[in-house]
Amino acid sequence: MNVLLTGAGGNLGRVAIPELEAAGHTVRGVDARGGSFDELDVREADEVRRAVAETDAVVHAAALHGIHLQDASPHEYWQTNVTGTFNVYEAARESGVRRVVLCSSMAVYGESAKRRDGWAVVTEESPTLPTDVYGLSKLLCEQMARHYARTAGITTVSLRLGMFVPETFERYGFRLLFGGVDDRDVAQAVRLATTHEPPGGFDVFDVMADTPFGDAEAVELGHDPGVVIERHWPGTADLAAERGADVEELVWGWAIWPVEKAKRVLAYAAKYGFGEFLDAWRRDDRAHYPFAGLPQWRPGR
C-alpha cells in the first residue's frame, strides 16, 4: 500500500517507517517540523487534504503527548490532537481512503490505571477515565474513529501504546514491567494494524511489553514488587546491586497491562521484554536500545 505517516519525525516514525517498508509498503512521512520529511501541520485542513489524496492508508501519529503537558495549553492539545485527527478523517472520507491506524495511548484509562490495594490490572475492557487533557484528547480521537467507521466505512485499528519516550537505559528497561514497550514492538504492532480487518470496522488494542504477572500478584506487586520480580527473573536484585541500582526505585509503576487481546486477535508477539533487557544489562550491551546515548541512571534520579 501507499501509506502516509503523520508525525514521522517522532519516535514512532523512526521505527515504523523501516518496518512498513520491509513489509513492502511505500511510506511517505510528513511532520510539522519538516526536517527530512515533507512539512505538514495536521491543524491545517487543506494541507492534510492534499497529503491524504492518492494514499491507501494513513498511520496517524502526529500529536502532542503526555510529556508536553507542562508546556502546551489545553487549547493546543485540542487543536493538534482532536482537530488534527478530525482533519485526517475528513480528508480520508473525501479521498476515499478506507484505512487508518490511529496511534492512541494508555492515557485513555486514567483512573482505571491507578492502584489502590496493590497494582491495578488494566485491559481493553477497563473503563476509560482520562485524568488530563492528553488522555481526553486521545479518547475523543477514538470516538471519532468509531464514528467514521460507522458512517464512512473507514476501517480504524487504534493502538493504545505504552511508554516508549526517551529514558535512561535502566529506566527504559524496568519500565517494560509496568506499561512500557520497546519501540521495535511498537513498529511490529503498527505493521500488523495496517492489514487487520476488525469486525465493524473499528477495534482497539493495548500495546505494551508482555509480562507474566497475573491478577493474583497485583496486591503483592503493590507492597513488594522486588519479590515478584525475583520470582520471575531470579538474580535481578543481585544484578542491580552490582550495577549500583535500586530495584525499588526503578519500579515506579502501578499497573499490570496484559496484552492478551493483541496477541490473540492482532497476532502481536512482543519480542523485547524485561528478560531481554536483563540479558543486555548483564552484557552491558546498549546497542539495540534506542536511547542508549542518554546518561546512565544514578540512584536518586
Protein Blocks (a to p, Z undefined) as FASTA:
>chain_A
ZZddehklmmklmmmmmmmmmnopacddddfklmmmccddfklmklmmmmmgopabdcdf
bdcdfklmmmpcfklmmmmmmmmmmmmmmmmmmnopabdcddddfklnmmmmpcfedcdd
ddfkbccddfbfklmmmmmmmmmmmmmmmmnopacdddddddfbdcdfklmmmmmmnopa
cfklmmmmmmmmmmcccehhiacdddddddfbdfklmmmmmmmmmlmmmmmmghklmmmm
mnopafklmmmcfbdcdfklmmmmnopacfbdfklmmmmmmnopaklpcklmpccddehZ
Z
